[in-house]
Structure formats: C-alpha cells, structure tokens
C-alpha cells in the first residue's frame, strides 16, 4: 500500500458489515438444513478465505454486491484446507459448527494475527463439558462426541472469551437439552450470531449478557435474509482517521451504542463530535488532549481500536498512555511508528505516546491487521510517501478500503493485489 502523506481528508464514508460477526456467521451457516442468505457482507480477504474452506466441504457459496448465499445441503466431511485455515484465526469456529453438525470435527490449529497468546483451552473445556473427547496431534485438533451425540451442560468460562463463547453456542445449538454458559462474552457480534441462529429456529437466550442459555433443537431452517450488523472496529478506525487528518468527515451506518467506549474517549480528548441516530460527524480539529486508554472486554474499550487511535494521539498535547489488558503484546505498530519519527515507546505492555510534530514517510510493515490500520493513519499524517508492506493484513479486515479512502480524497494505491 502506497500512501501520499500530508493530505487532509473530507466527505462521507459508509461502514460495512462487521468482520467479527461475518467470520462467525459463515461457519455457523453450515449448521443450517437449508441454503442461507446474508446481506451487508464485507468484501474482505477473510470472507474469500472462508469461501475456499466452504468449497472444500462441498458447500457452495456465491458473493456479490454484499450479498452472500451459502448452500450447505450437500456438505461432506473433508479435511479443511490448511493454507486457508492458517491464514485466518476465526476458522476455528468450524470446530464448533462441524461438531454441532456431525458430532465430530478435525481442524488444523488456526493462524491469523500474531498478537500474542490466544489459547483455545476455554473452547476445549466447553466441548468436553458437552460430552466430546478432544485430542491434539502437533497442530491438529480432533474433537469427537460419543454415539449419543452432544448433551447440554453447565459451563463456566474461566476468562471472558468471545471465541469460546461463540464456539460453545455453535456446538450446543443442536445438542440434547439445555446448555448454560456463564461468564460469557457480551460483544454485539455474539448477539448478531444469536439473532441469526434464532431466526432459523434455534433457542439461544441471554446473548449480550454474561449468562447465555442454549436449548438444543433438531433442525435449523433459514427463511429470511440476515443483515449483518455494522463493523464497530471499521467505524472506530475511520473516526481515528478523521481525528488525525480530517477536514470534516461523516461516518455513516453505525450503531452508536456499540461505540460508546470509543466515542467517549474522543470527547475526553476534546474532539467535538456530533452523534446522530446512525452516523457521527467529526469536524476539522485544531488540537487534541492527551488521554489514558485501558482496553477491556465489551462494553469496555475494544483492543482492536487501541492501535488506530494511537496514531491520532501523536497529535495530542502531553503524553497519552495505552494499556491493553487483553493483548499486552499488541505492540507491533510501535517500532514501525518509530521509523517514521514518532515519539512512542512500549514498556511492560504499556504504550506511551508523546506529542510528535513531524512524521516522515518511509517503508513500514503491517505486522497484523490493526497495526496496519494504525500505520495507514500515520502515513496520511506524514510528510512524503509511505510504503506499507504486507498490506494484505489490512485488506483482511477493511471492506472496500481503497475505494472508501479515495472517496475521502486520499491518494492511496495497492500495488499488488493479495492472492485470494
């Protein structure tokens, strides 16, 4: 990705469907006994990787203009393609959906962003509670239920985990009896998944609270199109961009309640945002105040948004402090920002951001998706041209990115399209 720096951006940007919903909904679709239709699907690399995985199981899918149709009616059990699995951490949701569908699943341990340890012990604990045996061999996990299939269980997650909450729901939807998940994650994407499953006849109650109850059903039949919720992380990234280099930017198609922890930090930094029912306007900003950010599970400040906002905080007077309590190792952007002249450092998982007058365009690397988003914002702030290598990491998570940035007046291009 090559970005011409020193630009002021303005106009409107419309947020696409949530990546973190989509990557759970697509694996969930194989639980259906009929074809499934999704609307507002973001055009991102992860979606295309998931389509490759579906095809390997004889699940045909089409994707055009934000509409995806998935037909799992002729699904066959096949080993999942390891390359697609390894490029996409959320492919581990096939563990839960295949287990729910066939009472067994074999999944190569997934890849995705390298942002420190993200163990799957809570997922495995949940599967075992539902009556499955789990074994691991090198990087492959084998999960098998006994002849009678999965049964309901009471599961208390030791840590709040979005992935484990979703995987247990997927496995429990067709299990016999009632499953109760305590200390469940409360993210909006989990509510979105529950609404989709319930629209097909599932009985998932309590999504959005820390106790979720799933009563098993025999069939799941899709009769309507499920519209995916807007991506709060994409929205927060464009709001961060607006705070950094905006000359008045309106971010449309948002759910304000999903962004409260983020927008309250913008207000704290002295940014006079104007919030409407489904959009937010960020005016041109002359100065920003330093703030402290502590990430925490929803409804707290999202770990995925600390990096995009860090770039904007280079404009702030004084020192800002970013403490990512969820992924303290999420600091890949720090060394790259330093190459551009940023006054920033990380110590013991805490990032200290000082006011930086001048950033210089150079070559930097997007080590993971949100670090890449941070570098992209910094590149617009910098003088001269910035080249971001491994930009496919950014494209994995941002719908129609180049098109949207260009519409805001950005001079940005992708030199080599990532392989799908």
C-alpha angles and dihedrals in degrees: 000000000000118000128188106219133216094053129141112214128207142167134058134319125190117214119230130217118301115275092207091053094044096052089055097040095054094056088042090057092071089067089068122100090211137041114287130216126205128188129198091032109168116237097234135139093251091062092053090048090052090051089056089052091049092050090054087062093047090255106141120211138178127199125191135147093352094309119115126187118193122189112195095166094106097039118153129192108252134154107270117244105264096210093059091041093050094050092054125052095192089064084089087082086078085071091067098036095047090046089051091047103041104013088244140059138182115201131173109232106270129243125202126130118001101224100140132286117342103171122194095215092116091052090052092046089055094048091049091050088054089057103266127132115225128201132172129209116185103307098342125095120206116198121182134173120208123254093279091056130226122333133201118270144175108251126185112192111219091212130024102260126175092196095050093045091053095043093051091049090051092050094044099048093087098026121116114265134349126332120195119196114196125192086025121171114259102207119145089240089065090053088050091053092047091050090052093048092045091051086062094050102273119141106225114154132180099029107161092037128080093253117063123182122200121189110196121242131190101225137032115199122182116213102157140046113259113219112210117230119251117272108257091191093054088047092051091049092055090045088053089049090050091051090050105042107356126135091189117321128186116205109203134195100037135140102226093205090061091057102042096110089051101042091047087060090051089053090047088053088057097256111148101218122179112218122200132176096281106000142050130210123211113195125210106286126215098186141010128203121226115256140183120239126196115182120216139158117290129321083035126079108302118244088220090064101049093083099049091049092046090069091054091049089065083078093054123106110242129007124317121202124211117192113183103196092176101051108011089175091062093110103111090120095058099074091042093051088051089059086061092051099262118158097228137125140173125219124178092344094309119115121213115201119194128191109276119194098188134036120182123211114243140138115297135167128237099222091181140356103275094035085056091051089052092051090047091057091045089051091059089050093049131090114247129001126328123199115202112199123203087031089157083083088065093044089055090073112023120079116228088341101171092045092051095046092047090052088057089055099263123153099220135137141178111224101194120026112228116251113256 
